[in-house]
Each structure stands twice: as C-alpha cells, then as structure tokens.
Amino acid sequence: MPKIPPRLHGKLRARAHHSRFARHYFQNIAPLFFAPEVAGGPLLIATAVAIVAMNSPWAEAYAAFWQTPLAFSFGGSELRYSLAEWANEALLPVFFFGIGVEVKRELTKGLLSERATAAFPFFGALGGLLVPVLIYLAFNMGGEGQRGWGIPVTMDTAFALGILGFAGHRMPRILRVLLMAFSAVDDVGGLLVIAFAYTPDVRLWPLLGALLAYAAVLGLIRTGVISSVPYVLLGVVVWFLMQQAHVHATLAGVALGFLVPTSPRVSPGSFASKVRHPLRLFRRARRQIESDSQERKQEGHEDAARALGTLSELSDATYEAAERVLAVANPWITFVVLPLFALSNAGIAISPDLLRDAVASPIALGIVAGLLLGKPVGFLGATWLACRAGLARLPEGTSWAMITALGILAGIGFTVSLFITELAFGGSRYEELARIAVLASSLAAGLLGYVTLRWALPAAGDADADARENGDRADWPNGADSGQVRSPARVKMFRKQ
C-alpha cells in the first residue's frame, strides 16, 4: 500500500469530504506519486524509449532534436546550450537538491541521527569511490583511456531507489535511507571529480560570487525569512554563477539542499498552547455574527477572519521546510526531471561493430569491472572494516545480505557516469564504447541487485504483518481509510506478492 506523507494525507482527507474530484484523487491518483514500486519506472521507460529511438529509422531526427540550441541572455552574459545540455545543467541540480534535503533530514532527525549509524554509509561511500577507480586504472593506466577514470566513480541513485521500490513493503525503510546517505557522499565525490579533474578552467570571480550568494541564503535562514521567493531567486543566482565559473551546478544543488531547515518554526507542543487564544477569539466572533446588530456582525466577520489567519499561520509554521520541499519536489523529480535526462542522454546506436569493439576495449572492460566488481567490493569491504574497527555499526533492522544487495545496486552507474563520459571522451569513438559499457553494466547490476535483494529480504507475510502493526485507521469518505487507500492498477502491476 502506498504511503502518502502524513501532512498531505491529512489535507487530502479534509478535501475529500467536500469534493468528489478530491476524493477520487485521494483514493486513486495520489498513491501513485508516492508508491515506492514506481519510483524508477518513469526513468526506466524513458531510457528504453531513448535506446529504441536511436536504433530506429528516426534516429537522426531524434538526435537532432536534442541538439536544438536554446539561449538566455542577461546583460553581457549568455547561457546557450542544446536541449540535451539544458537537461544536464538545469535539471540535474534539482535532483541533487532533493538528495541533499532528504539526507540532511535523516542525519538530523531520522535513522542516521546516531553517529555510528551515519558513519556506516560514509565509509561505504569512500570504499565505493576508491576501488572502482583503482580497477579502471588497472585496465587503462598509461593508455588513451586513462582520462575516463572518473566514469565508474558514482552510482545512479534514482535507478537504485526504483529497484528498492520494486520490493514494496518487504523492504525496511533503513535500506532506502542508507542508500540515500551512501549516494549523497558518492555523488559529492563524483561532483568533486568533475570539478577538479574535468573542469580545467575554473573561473575564480564567478565562483566567489556563487559562494556569496550561498552565504546570503544561509543569512536569510538565520534571520527567519519565511517567503520562498528570495530563496528561489538566490538559488538561481548560485546556479547561474556556478555555470559562469565552469563548475557543474549539481554541486550547488547538494549544497543548497543541506541548508533547508529540518525543524518547524512552531513545535507541535507549542502549537497546542498557541491555538487556544485564537480559537477562543473565533468562537466569540461566531457569537457576534449571530447577533441582530449589523455593526456587531461586521466586527464578528473581521474578528473571525483574523483568528482564522492566525490559526492558518500557526498550522503552516508546524510544517518543517524540508518536508514541504520534498513533498513538492519529489513528484517532479520522479516524473519530469529524471525521465527528461534519460531521454536526452541514454540514447545510443547499437551495432555489431560497436559491440565487438567494446568487448575488446580496455575502456569498456574497465568500466564494467569498476561498476560490477569495484562498487560492491569497495562498499562491502569498507563498511566491514569500519565495523570491525569500531568506527561504524551495522544499522538495526539490516543484515549483511541486505548490505550486499545495496553494494551491487551501487554498480548502477548511469546519470553522472554518462555525464563524465561526455566530459572525458566527448565526440570520439571512445565515448560510444564508454556509454555502451555504462548501460550494459548498469543493466547487469540492476538485475543482479534485484535478485540479491529478493533473496535477502524477509518473507512477504512477515513484512505485511509489520506494516499492519504500524498502520493507523480513521474514518474516511465512502468507507476508505488510511490503511485501505486503493492503489491504482498501475501501482499493483509493480507489486509482486
């Protein structure tokens, strides 16, 4: 059963009492956006469409479409990219912003708030960064492919999360949190590789300007500015200046995500006491409205509106910024941002000659070995050593079999790997070899990781019992309840009982 975020769940329940459309949306549509089973579905479909399109009679037109230029100019500065480049430069930072927000939330008040537990994915990420590079260089040190050493460094978080979602409610929540934390460190490492290994001409002054804009965002948070407008504007400024500095803006996305507050402005306990006075005012205003005096009725309407405004603001103040941002951003990331990236980047024309060359290419072999072997070995080895040394602890509710599945899924290198491929070998035959190696190893890692995950997780009956123990029930329109929200058929297709 898809779990709608509690805050949104309450809003939809209230609306469902007053609107037939809202009731239909609550029961049939909203669960789709939050079903873990479909998290990677749009990205997977978009990838398949891109590959099919590039191997069809319309391949040339498809490639030409994504090379269509789109430019924005302001004063003496201009941003001119192809549509494919806009997907890389403008959409990926949004994805990494969401990653930054979610990981910070887990570090401050979630399952990674304990230092020993948080250290576990940190050490795993370090091993997962180092070992694939060493394996790749073992194939390509001193050769023409040496420049591609950064390709197997990072995993694709969206695909890995999607495969975790296919396990449904058998999957402990801690596995998703561990993967998110691992990917955050992994992605930051990959972005640093991009910044320092594949960006030779970093411009200092725009970079300093971006840091100042970043500091301004922090200043707004510290001074308690509530409106989202200045934050959005400064975020765009940070992104623009990072582009001008020739540093990939995905790094800015993660950094900005870590600034989003994870504590509400009004705590639930404080809310309970603060609403008493405006509630009394509202009741008194309602009595005034029922008066025979027109003047008292007018005063009553005004007092009631003021009381409702206070109650509305107090209610909004209990909604932490991180939770609000994730509720808005995650559906856009899942259904728009990542599919557009895949449509513009995953297409490759596959031919027998290309496959033959890839099998004999040290570049392709290094990428496949780095992702399929280096990632799980580095992740498992580093976490095991950290636990043995007392520097980390295996998180409660997990097993080493589950951690093995995570390590294999870490070998799905897609988003950033394809981006680094373009930076390292753009326009050459090596780029095609590297791209097909990334796609092949990602497919293999996904399938093997899924099989391992199914083997490692508890039986479906046990997981369903645990889920029912933690569920809550209430009265809903038309007999629906929080434990029985109907999942759309598309969700059920992905659930394997």
C-alpha positions in Angstrom: 0.0 0.0 0.0 1.5 3.3 -1.0 2.1 5.6 2.0 1.2 9.2 1.4 3.2 11.7 3.6 1.1 12.3 6.7 0.7 16.0 6.3 -0.5 15.7 2.7 -2.6 12.7 3.8 -4.5 14.9 6.3 -5.0 17.7 3.7 -6.4 15.3 1.2 -8.7 13.6 3.7 -10.1 17.0 4.6 -10.7 17.9 1.0 -12.2 14.6 0.2 -15.2 15.4 2.4 -16.0 18.4 0.2 -15.1 17.5 -3.3 -15.9 14.4 -5.4 -12.7 15.1 -7.5 -10.6 15.4 -4.4 -12.0 12.1 -3.1 -11.2 10.4 -6.4 -7.7 11.9 -6.4 -7.1 10.9 -2.8 -8.2 7.3 -3.4 -6.8 6.6 -6.9 -4.2 9.1 -8.1 -2.3 10.4 -5.1 -1.0 6.9 -4.1 0.7 6.6 -7.5 3.0 9.6 -6.8 4.3 8.1 -3.5 4.3 4.3 -4.4 7.9 3.0 -4.0 7.2 0.4 -6.6 7.0 3.0 -9.4 9.9 5.3 -8.2 12.2 4.1 -11.0 9.5 3.3 -13.6 9.5 6.6 -15.5 13.3 6.7 -15.7 13.4 3.1 -16.9 10.7 3.8 -19.6 12.5 6.9 -20.7 15.8 5.0 -21.1 14.1 2.3 -23.1 12.5 4.9 -25.4 15.8 6.7 -25.9 17.6 3.5 -26.9 14.8 2.4 -29.2 14.6 5.8 -30.8 18.4 5.8 -31.5 18.1 2.5 -33.2 15.1 3.3 -35.4 14.6 5.0 -38.8 14.0 8.3 -36.9 17.4 8.2 -35.1 18.8 11.2 -36.9 15.8 13.3 -36.2 15.7 12.3 -32.6 19.4 13.2 -32.1 18.9 16.5 -33.9 16.0 17.4 -31.7 18.1 17.2 -28.5 20.8 19.2 -30.2 18.4 22.1 -30.8 20.0 25.2 -29.2 18.2 27.3 -26.5 19.8 30.5 -25.2 19.1 33.0 -22.4 20.9 36.3 -22.3 21.1 38.9 -19.5 23.3 42.0 -20.0 26.6 40.9 -21.3 26.2 37.2 -20.2 24.5 34.5 -22.2 23.7 30.9 -21.5 23.4 28.9 -24.7 23.0 25.1 -24.5 21.4 22.4 -26.6 18.3 20.9 -25.1 20.3 17.9 -24.0 22.8 20.2 -22.2 19.9 22.0 -20.5 18.8 18.7 -19.2 22.3 18.2 -17.7 22.9 21.7 -16.5 19.5 22.8 -15.3 17.6 19.6 -14.4 20.2 17.5 -12.6 20.8 20.2 -9.9 17.2 19.9 -9.0 17.6 16.1 -8.5 20.7 16.6 -6.3 19.0 19.3 -4.4 16.3 16.8 -3.4 19.0 14.3 -2.4 20.7 16.9 -0.2 17.4 17.8 1.6 16.5 14.2 2.3 19.9 13.2 3.5 20.1 16.2 5.9 16.7 15.3 7.3 17.8 11.8 8.0 21.1 13.0 9.5 19.4 15.5 11.9 16.3 13.7 13.0 16.0 10.4 11.1 17.6 7.0 11.1 21.1 8.4 10.6 21.0 10.8 13.5 23.3 8.5 15.5 27.0 8.9 14.7 27.8 5.3 14.5 24.9 4.6 12.1 25.7 7.6 10.0 29.3 6.5 9.7 28.3 3.3 8.1 27.3 4.7 4.7 30.1 7.3 4.9 32.8 4.6 5.0 30.9 2.6 2.4 30.9 5.5 0.0 34.6 6.1 0.5 35.3 2.5 -0.5 32.8 2.6 -3.3 34.7 5.7 -4.7 38.2 4.4 -4.4 38.1 0.7 -5.5 36.3 1.3 -8.9 38.9 3.9 -9.8 41.8 1.5 -9.0 40.2 -1.3 -11.0 39.6 1.0 -14.0 43.2 2.3 -13.9 44.4 -1.3 -13.8 43.0 -1.7 -17.3 43.9 1.8 -18.6 46.9 3.2 -16.8 49.1 5.0 -19.3 46.8 4.3 -22.2 44.4 6.5 -24.2 41.5 5.6 -21.9 43.2 6.8 -18.7 41.2 10.1 -18.8 38.0 8.2 -18.2 38.9 7.1 -14.7 36.1 9.1 -13.2 33.3 7.2 -15.1 32.8 4.3 -12.7 33.0 6.5 -9.6 29.3 7.3 -9.0 26.1 5.3 -8.8 22.7 6.3 -10.2 20.5 7.0 -7.1 17.2 7.1 -9.0 17.6 3.7 -10.6 18.8 2.1 -7.4 15.9 3.6 -5.4 13.5 2.4 -8.1 14.8 -1.2 -7.8 14.5 -1.0 -4.0 10.9 0.2 -4.5 10.1 -3.0 -6.5 10.5 -4.9 -3.3 7.5 -3.0 -1.9 6.8 -3.2 1.8 9.2 -6.1 2.3 12.0 -3.5 2.2 12.9 -1.9 5.6 12.9 1.8 5.5 16.5 1.9 6.7 17.7 0.4 3.4 16.4 3.4 1.5 17.9 5.8 4.0 21.3 4.0 3.8 21.2 4.1 0.0 20.3 7.8 0.1 23.2 8.6 2.5 25.6 6.5 0.6 24.6 8.2 -2.7 24.9 11.6 -1.2 28.6 11.1 -0.3 29.1 9.2 -3.5 27.6 12.0 -5.6 29.5 14.7 -3.8 32.7 12.7 -4.5 31.7 12.4 -8.2 30.9 16.1 -8.4 34.3 16.9 -6.9 35.9 14.7 -9.5 34.0 16.6 -12.2 35.0 20.0 -10.7 38.8 19.2 -10.3 39.5 16.5 -12.9 37.3 17.5 -15.8 37.0 21.3 -15.3 40.5 22.7 -16.1 39.5 26.3 -16.4 37.5 27.2 -13.2 36.9 30.9 -13.1 37.5 32.4 -9.6 35.4 35.5 -9.5 32.1 33.8 -10.5 32.9 31.1 -8.1 33.3 33.6 -5.3 30.1 35.3 -6.3 28.3 31.9 -6.0 29.8 31.4 -2.5 28.5 34.9 -1.5 25.0 34.1 -2.8 25.2 30.8 -0.9 26.1 32.7 2.2 23.2 35.1 1.6 20.8 32.1 1.6 22.2 31.0 4.9 21.8 34.5 6.2 18.1 34.5 5.2 17.6 31.3 7.0 19.3 32.6 10.2 17.2 35.8 10.2 14.0 33.8 9.8 12.8 34.9 6.4 9.8 32.8 5.5 8.9 33.6 1.9 10.2 31.2 -0.6 10.7 33.9 -3.3 14.2 35.2 -2.1 15.4 31.7 -1.7 14.4 30.7 -5.2 16.0 33.8 -6.7 19.2 33.3 -4.8 19.3 29.6 -5.7 19.0 30.6 -9.4 21.9 33.1 -8.8 24.0 30.4 -7.3 23.2 28.1 -10.3 24.0 30.8 -12.8 27.3 31.9 -11.2 28.4 28.2 -10.9 27.8 27.9 -14.7 29.8 31.0 -15.3 32.6 29.6 -13.1 32.6 26.4 -15.2 31.8 24.3 -12.2 28.9 21.8 -12.6 25.9 23.2 -10.8 24.9 19.8 -9.4 27.4 20.5 -6.6 25.4 23.7 -5.8 22.2 21.6 -5.7 23.5 19.3 -3.0 25.0 22.3 -1.0 21.7 24.2 -1.2 19.8 21.1 -0.1 21.8 20.9 3.0 20.7 24.4 4.0 17.0 23.6 4.1 15.8 23.7 7.8 14.6 20.4 9.2 12.9 21.8 12.3 9.5 23.5 12.2 9.1 27.2 13.3 6.5 26.1 15.8 6.8 22.7 17.6 3.6 20.5 17.9 3.7 21.1 21.7 3.9 24.8 21.3 1.2 24.8 18.7 -1.3 23.1 21.1 -1.0 26.0 23.5 -0.8 28.8 21.0 -4.0 27.9 19.2 -6.1 28.3 22.3 -6.4 32.1 22.2 -7.3 32.4 18.5 -9.8 29.6 18.9 -11.5 31.5 21.8 -11.5 34.6 19.6 -13.1 32.7 16.7 -15.8 31.3 18.9 -16.6 34.7 20.3 -16.6 36.1 16.8 -19.1 33.5 15.7 -21.4 34.6 18.5 -21.1 38.2 17.3 -22.1 37.2 13.8 -25.3 35.7 15.1 -26.2 39.0 16.7 -29.0 41.2 15.5 -26.8 44.2 15.2 -25.3 44.8 11.8 -22.3 46.5 13.3 -21.6 43.6 15.6 -22.0 41.2 12.7 -19.4 43.1 10.7 -17.0 43.1 13.7 -17.6 39.4 14.1 -16.7 38.6 10.5 -13.5 40.6 10.8 -12.5 39.1 14.1 -13.2 35.6 12.7 -11.1 36.3 9.7 -8.2 37.5 11.9 -8.5 34.4 14.1 -8.5 32.1 11.1 -5.5 33.9 9.7 -3.6 33.3 12.9 -4.6 29.6 13.0 -3.6 29.2 9.4 -0.2 30.7 10.0 0.4 28.6 13.2 -0.6 25.5 11.3 1.8 26.3 8.5 4.6 27.0 11.0 4.4 23.4 12.2 5.3 22.2 8.7 9.1 21.9 8.5 10.7 23.3 5.4 12.5 20.1 4.4 9.3 18.1 4.5 7.4 20.7 2.5 10.2 20.9 -0.1 10.4 17.1 -0.6 6.6 16.9 -0.9 6.7 19.4 -3.8 10.0 18.4 -5.4 9.9 14.5 -5.4 7.0 14.0 -7.9 8.6 16.5 -10.3 12.0 14.7 -10.0 10.5 11.3 -10.5 8.1 12.1 -13.4 9.8 15.0 -15.1 13.5 15.7 -14.3 15.0 12.2 -14.5 12.9 11.0 -17.5 14.0 14.1 -19.5 17.6 13.4 -18.6 17.3 9.8 -19.7 15.6 10.8 -23.0 18.4 13.2 -23.8 21.4 11.1 -22.7 20.6 7.4 -22.8 20.2 7.0 -26.5 23.0 5.1 -28.3 23.1 3.5 -31.7 24.0 -0.2 -31.1 25.7 -2.0 -33.9 27.6 -5.3 -34.2 30.9 -3.4 -34.8 30.3 -1.4 -31.6 29.7 -4.5 -29.5 32.7 -6.2 -31.0 34.9 -3.2 -30.2 33.5 -2.8 -26.7 34.3 -6.5 -25.8 38.0 -5.9 -26.7 38.2 -2.3 -25.3 40.1 -1.7 -22.1 37.9 1.4 -21.6 34.7 -0.7 -21.7 36.2 -3.5 -19.7 37.5 -1.1 -17.0 34.1 0.5 -16.7 32.2 -2.8 -16.4 34.7 -4.2 -13.9 34.7 -1.0 -11.9 31.0 -0.8 -11.6 30.1 -4.5 -11.3 33.1 -5.5 -9.1 34.6 -2.4 -7.7 31.4 -0.8 -6.3 30.2 -3.8 -4.3 33.7 -4.8 -3.2 34.6 -1.3 -2.1 31.2 -0.7 -0.3 31.2 -4.0 1.5 34.9 -4.1 2.3 35.0 -0.5 3.7 31.9 -1.0 5.8 33.0 -4.3 7.2 36.4 -2.9 8.1 34.8 0.1 9.8 32.5 -2.1 11.8 35.4 -4.4 12.8 37.4 -1.3 13.9 34.5 0.1 16.0 34.2 3.1 13.7 30.7 2.2 12.5 27.8 -0.1 13.3 25.6 -2.2 11.2 22.2 -0.4 11.3 19.5 -2.1 13.2 17.0 -4.0 11.0 19.6 -4.8 8.3 21.8 -7.8 7.6 25.0 -8.2 5.6 23.0 -9.9 2.9 20.9 -6.7 2.5 24.1 -4.7 2.5 25.5 -6.9 -0.2 22.4 -6.1 -2.3 23.0 -2.4 -1.8 26.6 -2.8 -2.8 25.6 -4.5 -6.1 23.0 -1.8 -6.7 25.7 0.8 -6.3 27.1 -0.5 -9.5 24.3 1.1 -11.4 26.2 4.0 -12.9 24.0 5.9 -15.2 23.3 9.6 -14.7 26.7 11.1 -13.6 28.6 8.3 -15.3 27.2 9.2 -18.7 27.9 12.9 -17.9 31.5 12.2 -17.1 31.8 10.0 -20.2 30.9 13.1 -22.3 33.4 15.2 -20.4 36.2 12.7 -20.8 35.7 11.4 -24.3 33.1 13.8 -25.9 32.9 13.4 -29.7 35.2 10.5 -30.0 34.8 6.8 -30.7 35.8 6.2 -27.0 32.6 7.9 -25.9 30.4 5.3 -27.7 32.4 2.5 -26.1 32.1 4.0 -22.7 28.4 4.7 -23.0 27.5 1.2 -24.0 29.7 -0.2 -21.2 27.9 2.1 -18.7 24.5 0.9 -20.0 25.4 -2.8 -20.0 27.0 -2.8 -16.5 24.1 -0.8 -15.1 21.6 -3.2 -16.5 23.5 -6.2 -15.1 24.0 -4.5 -11.7 20.3 -3.7 -11.6 19.2 -7.3 -12.3 21.7 -8.9 -10.1 21.0 -6.4 -7.3 17.3 -7.1 -7.5 17.7 -10.9 -7.3 20.0 -10.5 -4.3 17.6 -8.1 -2.7 14.7 -10.5 -3.1 16.8 -13.3 -1.5 17.9 -11.1 1.4 14.6 -9.6 2.4 12.2 -11.2 4.8 9.1 -13.1 3.6 6.2 -11.1 2.3 3.9 -12.3 5.1 6.2 -11.1 7.8 6.7 -7.7 6.2 3.0 -7.2 5.7 2.3 -8.1 9.4 4.9 -5.5 10.5 3.3 -2.9 8.2 -0.1 -3.6 9.7 1.2 -3.2 13.2 2.5 0.3 12.3 -0.7 1.3 10.4 -3.4 3.7 11.8 -7.0 3.7 10.8 -9.6 6.5 10.8 -12.9 7.2 9.2 -12.8 8.3 5.6 -15.3 9.3 2.9 -17.0 6.4 1.3 -15.5 3.9 3.8 -11.9 4.5 2.7 -9.3 4.6 5.5 -5.6 5.2 5.8 -4.8 1.6 5.7 -7.1 0.8 2.7 -6.4 3.6 0.2 -7.0 2.0 -3.1 -3.9 1.7 -5.2 -4.3 2.3 -9.0 -3.8 -0.6 -11.3 -0.5 0.8 -12.5 0.8 0.6 -8.9 -0.4 -3.0 -8.5 1.4 -4.1 -11.6 4.7 -3.4 -10.0 3.9 -5.2 -6.7 4.9 -8.8 -6.6 3.3 -10.6 -3.7 
